[in-house]
């Protein structure tokens, strides 16, 4: 990287791309929640921990993307 701040025209595609990724991750988390609740209500308790780990991973990805946006804005 050359240290130059991004112009507004360069930032918008990046922000829209990150927003698209966040949307896909949130939809994945909603699917994960419904599948986990379905399995839990069917009596399977072994899916709770892997689903929680997957959901925490999704949360970490979203927080990382938010941190990237904050860093990009500070430049």
Secondary structure, 3 states (H helix, E strand, C coil): CCCCCCCHHHHHHHHHHHHHHHHHHHHHHHHHHHHHHHHHHCCCCCHHHHHHHHHHHHHHHHHHHHHHHHHHHHC
